[in-house]
């Protein structure tokens, strides 16, 4: 697949201002950090929700996946909004919805209200990564882009770390409701920081484009060859990883491995540490392989294969699986993030936001299906008198998830081969 007309070239000369880089990285990074706390915290508070609200496994999966569903549904219109109004304004507006969702969740007494709160949180943080990626793609050269994006998502991984043992400690001290009030307060601060410090972009020009043309552009983005080649495959691979990492790793460790809640939170913390390391590693490795003339999609394919191998070992070994396998799962589960940096090279600049959010839509739509589906499959089994589901229930659900992810990896690998062949053909024609 050759570079698209109007797209940024793979190697862009020049260096951006360090000041501009920090004005993008710090405010967006804080917001993205909080988005991962929102996304992952239910894995720690799940036992508290079960006790205080009386949730079953399917209820817990559906409640938690309400975040993913709202997040996913926001992605397609979000791409249009980012391209039309700019990342700064869109991100601030949505973060205020996350504040409302956190406060609603904190006072909820029913499953329905909890689900609405989670949905508002998902909608509210829907732009945190894509707004940052959009701004970075338009400003940074490709040699800086992958490391910068890698560092940003590593900050998100720190948020996932915060949602483990530190969050469990706060919940134990103050209760889960107070934790969400604290999250709402931090989100207000993040919104103010983005509004004050992130540079306003070319939004004034984009606003003059008619909505009819914007929606036509969205259709073109959804039919773009790059999205069709990698979007669904990334969704299948990454959606399963997100579903397990943000929710079902906790119940697996609690029910299958037999760990207490404090030890579970420590395991989740170390998995999140693996994610942080993976984000940084993949970001810098992506910049290296580009200099070698290798497509970053190779990183996504190889890394995802290692992630699926570690998940297979987790399923096969059950309670005997060593902790390093879980850390490997977290580390290599981040590999597909390098595909986002390819969008600026493959897609015309005016469609970067829409194609980026379309790929993100596929990821979180499938994460929603996986999160709810795992809970639904587990609930086919009858729990014991203590409300614990048998190991076989979780192993079956995880095996189905692994199988679907493996199919996605095969599709991604085939797409990578086709892109490599198209690139070689393009180079041959140029020479």
JOURNOR-V32853 format. One record per residue. SS is DSSP state (hx for helix, st for strand, lp for the rest). PSI is psi as a letter, one per 40 degrees, with the letter a starting at -180 (none if undefined). OMEGA is omega in degrees with one decimal (none if undefined). Layout:
{{SS:PSI:OMEGA} {SS:PSI:OMEGA}}
This chain:
{{lp:h:-175.6} {lp:i:177.3} {lp:h:-177.1} {lp:i:174.7} {lp:h:-179.4} {lp:e:178.3} {lp:i:176.4} {lp:h:179.6} {lp:i:-176.3} {lp:d:179.0} {lp:h:-178.9} {lp:h:-177.8} {lp:i:173.9} {lp:i:-179.8} {lp:h:177.8} {lp:i:174.7} {lp:h:176.0} {hx:d:178.6} {hx:d:177.6} {hx:d:179.4} {hx:d:-179.9} {hx:d:178.4} {hx:d:173.9} {hx:d:-169.5} {hx:d:-171.8} {hx:d:179.8} {hx:d:178.2} {hx:d:179.9} {hx:d:178.8} {hx:d:177.9} {hx:d:-179.6} {hx:d:172.8} {hx:d:-179.8} {hx:d:-179.8} {hx:d:178.0} {hx:d:173.9} {hx:d:177.4} {hx:d:-173.8} {hx:d:-168.5} {hx:e:-169.1} {lp:d:-179.2} {hx:d:177.4} {hx:d:-179.9} {hx:d:-175.7} {hx:e:-178.1} {hx:d:178.9} {hx:d:178.6} {hx:d:177.6} {hx:d:178.7} {hx:d:-178.2} {hx:d:-172.1} {hx:d:-177.8} {hx:d:-179.5} {lp:f:-178.0} {lp:i:167.7} {lp:i:-177.5} {hx:d:179.8} {hx:d:177.2} {hx:d:-179.6} {hx:d:178.8} {hx:d:-179.5} {hx:d:179.3} {hx:d:-178.4} {hx:d:-177.5} {hx:e:172.9} {hx:d:174.2} {hx:d:-177.6} {hx:d:-178.5} {hx:d:179.4} {hx:d:177.9} {hx:d:-177.9} {hx:d:-177.5} {hx:d:179.6} {hx:e:-168.7} {hx:d:-175.8} {hx:d:174.3} {hx:d:178.8} {hx:d:178.9} {hx:d:177.7} {hx:d:-178.3} {hx:d:178.6} {hx:d:179.9} {hx:d:-174.7} {hx:d:-172.7} {hx:e:-179.6} {lp:i:-172.8} {hx:d:-174.5} {hx:d:-175.3} {hx:d:-178.5} {hx:d:-178.0} {hx:d:-179.5} {hx:d:-178.5} {hx:d:-177.9} {hx:d:178.8} {hx:d:177.8} {hx:d:173.5} {hx:d:176.7} {hx:d:176.2} {hx:d:178.5} {hx:d:-179.2} {hx:d:-179.9} {hx:d:179.1} {hx:d:177.5} {hx:d:178.5} {hx:d:-176.5} {hx:d:-177.5} {hx:e:-173.7} {lp:i:175.8} {lp:e:-178.2} {lp:i:179.5} {hx:d:-177.4} {hx:d:-178.4} {hx:d:174.7} {hx:d:-179.0} {hx:d:177.9} {hx:d:177.5} {hx:d:178.8} {hx:d:179.0} {hx:d:177.8} {hx:d:176.0} {hx:d:179.5} {hx:d:177.0} {hx:d:-175.4} {hx:d:-179.7} {lp:e:-175.2} {lp:d:-175.7} {lp:e:-170.1} {hx:d:179.8} {hx:d:-174.3} {hx:d:177.0} {hx:d:178.3} {hx:d:179.8} {hx:d:179.5} {hx:d:-179.8} {hx:d:-179.4} {hx:d:-179.0} {hx:d:-177.8} {hx:e:-173.2} {hx:d:-169.2} {lp:i:170.8} {lp:i:-174.9} {hx:d:179.8} {hx:d:175.6} {hx:d:-169.0} {hx:d:-177.5} {hx:d:175.0} {hx:d:-179.9} {hx:d:177.8} {hx:d:177.2} {hx:d:178.0} {hx:d:179.4} {hx:d:-177.9} {hx:d:172.6} {hx:d:175.1} {hx:d:174.0} {hx:d:176.2} {hx:d:174.9} {hx:d:174.3} {hx:d:176.1} {hx:d:175.4} {hx:d:179.9} {hx:d:-178.4} {hx:e:179.8} {hx:b:-176.4} {hx:d:177.5} {hx:d:178.5} {hx:d:179.3} {hx:d:177.1} {hx:d:178.4} {hx:d:178.5} {hx:d:-179.3} {hx:d:-177.6} {hx:d:-169.9} {hx:e:-176.8} {lp:i:-175.0} {hx:d:-179.7} {hx:d:178.7} {hx:d:178.3} {hx:d:-179.5} {hx:d:172.1} {hx:d:176.6} {hx:d:177.4} {hx:d:179.4} {hx:d:179.3} {hx:d:179.5} {hx:d:-178.8} {hx:d:174.4} {hx:d:178.9} {hx:d:179.1} {hx:d:-179.8} {hx:d:178.7} {hx:d:-180.0} {hx:d:178.6} {hx:d:-177.9} {hx:d:-174.5} {hx:d:-167.2} {hx:d:-178.4} {lp:h:178.9} {lp:i:173.7} {lp:i:-174.3} {lp:a:-171.7} {lp:f:-172.2} {hx:d:-176.3} {hx:d:179.6} {hx:d:-175.1} {hx:d:-176.3} {lp:d:-177.2} {lp:e:178.1} {lp:h:-178.0} {lp:i:178.8} {hx:d:178.6} {hx:d:178.2} {hx:d:178.0} {hx:d:-179.0} {hx:d:174.1} {hx:d:176.2} {hx:d:176.4} {hx:d:178.0} {hx:d:178.6} {hx:d:178.7} {hx:d:-179.4} {hx:d:178.8} {lp:e:-178.8} {lp:h:-176.9} {hx:d:-179.5} {hx:d:178.7} {hx:d:-179.7} {hx:d:-177.9} {hx:d:-171.6} {hx:d:-174.1} {hx:d:-179.8} {hx:d:-179.1} {hx:d:177.1} {hx:d:179.2} {hx:d:-178.6} {hx:d:-177.9} {hx:d:-173.2} {hx:d:179.7} {hx:d:178.0} {hx:d:178.1} {hx:d:-178.6} {hx:d:-179.1} {hx:d:-179.5} {hx:d:-175.4} {hx:d:-175.0} {hx:e:-179.1} {hx:c:-162.7} {hx:e:171.7} {hx:d:179.7} {hx:d:176.7} {hx:d:177.2} {hx:d:-179.4} {hx:d:-177.8} {hx:d:-174.2} {hx:d:-174.9} {hx:d:-178.1} {lp:d:176.8} {lp:f:180.0} {lp:i:173.8} {lp:i:-171.8} {hx:d:179.2} {hx:d:179.2} {hx:d:176.3} {hx:d:-179.5} {hx:d:177.1} {hx:d:175.8} {hx:d:-179.7} {hx:d:176.9} {hx:d:-178.8} {hx:d:173.6} {hx:d:178.4} {hx:d:174.4} {hx:d:175.8} {hx:d:177.6} {hx:d:-179.8} {hx:d:177.6} {hx:d:179.7} {hx:d:179.2} {hx:d:-179.5} {hx:d:-178.8} {hx:d:-177.4} {hx:d:178.6} {hx:d:-179.8} {hx:d:177.2} {hx:d:178.1} {hx:d:178.1} {hx:d:-179.6} {hx:d:-175.8} {hx:d:175.4} {hx:d:177.7} {hx:d:176.7} {lp:e:-177.5} {lp:e:-179.0} {lp:h:178.9} {lp:h:178.0} {lp:e:-179.8} {hx:d:176.3} {hx:d:177.7} {hx:d:-179.7} {hx:d:-176.8} {hx:d:-177.3} {hx:d:-179.9} {hx:d:179.2} {hx:d:177.1} {hx:d:177.8} {hx:d:177.5} {hx:d:-179.7} {hx:d:175.8} {hx:d:178.1} {hx:d:177.3} {hx:d:176.8} {hx:d:177.8} {hx:d:177.6} {hx:d:-179.9} {hx:d:-175.9} {hx:d:-175.5} {hx:d:177.4} {hx:b:-177.6} {hx:e:-178.4} {hx:e:-175.3} {lp:h:179.2} {lp:i:-178.7} {hx:d:-179.7} {hx:d:177.9} {hx:d:176.6} {hx:d:179.2} {hx:d:175.5} {hx:d:177.0} {hx:d:179.4} {hx:d:-177.1} {hx:d:-174.5} {hx:e:174.1} {lp:e:-179.4} {lp:e:-166.5} {hx:d:-173.9} {hx:e:-178.8} {hx:d:-179.3} {hx:d:-179.5} {hx:d:-179.7} {hx:d:179.2} {hx:d:178.8} {hx:e:-173.5} {hx:d:-179.5} {hx:d:179.5} {hx:d:-174.7} {hx:e:-169.0} {lp:h:174.5} {lp:i:-173.9} {hx:d:-176.9} {hx:e:-179.9} {hx:e:-175.6} {hx:d:-179.2} {hx:d:-176.8} {hx:d:178.9} {hx:d:178.6} {hx:d:-178.3} {hx:d:175.5} {hx:d:175.9} {hx:d:178.6} {hx:d:176.4} {hx:d:179.5} {hx:d:-178.8} {hx:d:-173.2} {hx:d:171.4} {hx:d:178.2} {hx:d:175.6} {hx:d:175.7} {hx:d:-179.0} {hx:d:179.3} {hx:d:-177.2} {hx:d:178.9} {hx:d:-176.2} {hx:d:177.8} {hx:d:178.1} {hx:d:179.2} {hx:d:179.0} {hx:d:179.1} {hx:d:-175.3} {lp:e:171.9} {lp:d:177.2} {lp:i:-180.0} {lp:h:178.5} {lp:i:177.1} {lp:a:-176.0} {lp:d:177.8} {lp:e:-179.5} {lp:e:-179.0} {lp:h:177.2} {lp:i:-177.4} {lp:i:178.8} {hx:d:-176.1} {hx:d:179.3} {hx:d:-179.8} {hx:d:-179.4} {hx:d:177.6} {hx:d:-178.0} {hx:d:179.1} {hx:d:179.1} {hx:d:176.0} {hx:d:178.2} {hx:d:179.1} {hx:d:-178.6} {hx:d:179.2} {hx:d:177.4} {hx:d:179.5} {hx:d:176.3} {hx:d:177.1} {hx:d:179.0} {hx:d:176.9} {hx:d:178.9} {hx:d:179.7} {hx:d:179.3} {hx:d:178.1} {hx:d:177.0} {hx:d:177.8} {hx:d:177.8} {hx:d:179.9} {hx:d:178.7} {hx:d:178.0} {hx:d:179.2} {hx:d:179.4} {hx:d:179.4} {hx:d:178.5} {hx:d:178.9} {hx:d:179.5} {hx:d:178.7} {hx:d:179.8} {hx:d:179.3} {hx:d:-179.6} {hx:d:-178.1} {lp:none:none}}
